[in-house]
Amino acid sequence: MLVAESVRGLLLAAGAESGGDYWCPVCHGPVQLRRGKHKIAHFAHLPGANCCVSEGETREHLTGKRQLWTWLRAAGYQPQLEAYLPAINQRPDLLFRDGHGQLTAVEFQCSPLTVTRLRERNAGYQRLGIVPYWLLGQPYRHRLSREKQAQFTQYVAGRLTLLYWNTDSAQVETQSNLCRCSFARKSGESKAVIRRQVNQLLYRRVPTPVYTHLLQFVASQLGPQPLAYCPLVCHDTMPSWPLFMDELIYWRIKVVTMLATFPLFVAWSIDGWYQWLVRVGNPSWLAFPCLPRPPWEPIIAKYSQELQAAGIIKVINGQVILFKHPHWYKSLPEKLAAL
Ligand SMILES: [Zn+2]
């Protein structure tokens, strides 16, 4: 930690003297000043102390917290470092009021954190009316899994974003370019995207659990079928933020498979249709603990529009009606000819 109690009140480690008496602001147990040529000045509990304040902070975390404090001050705010909030037993790295008077917490996350813990921390902040921002550190920069991307997805200026703090430049970095089509790293012309998806559905070398499950599900509903023969409407050709544990196209294929088993003219209310599409995606939706609501409305709306454009459903008087069964192809040449 960077802040401790002293006889003169709260004190920053950078301004503390060796050999002084310092105490933890949370448990009030004694702490030691640690500093050295290659160490960021910080305080640490004595061995065996039993305190909720985490020890063993990395150099990056200590550096970043100090930089964030300086950065926020330079921006005209009055940030508090490691302010302890007894009501929720949490201690954000930084706490400040923004330009609108909104109490805002900044967490610089350099270590692993489970979705459950993140939810608890966000719920704690919500109880106190604090808006938290999660800035990620170095360990989150390489090969971030979909789960982790979703876990720390936040709205910044209305856009889905990941936030990073770069301790080399002492700047915030944002990443909002995670949108992609199934199996495609870049967006492209939609026919090219569909061809690529067809290839991937045919020749996936390592079948994922979602793929295997879907293959079995399709076989149980429609008889054995290569997923690559799915109706064209299944192919997502507009990039979207990762929402599923696996590719978005699997959810789209599952929706179409289930529609094929329903009698024609079956109807849903608009809301019922939406809920049904959500249920079809269970349990593969990713968790978004930093968003007020899961962000899947846009992709559900998009897919509904495409199903309408394909004449499979129609929306009449506030009801969604199944009008046509989606067409599975008998062969690859037949499908590619339809492209
Ligand atoms: Zn303590």
Residues whose N, C-alpha, C, O or C-beta is under 5 A from the ligand:
A	BS01	ZN	C24 V26 C27 H28 C51 V53
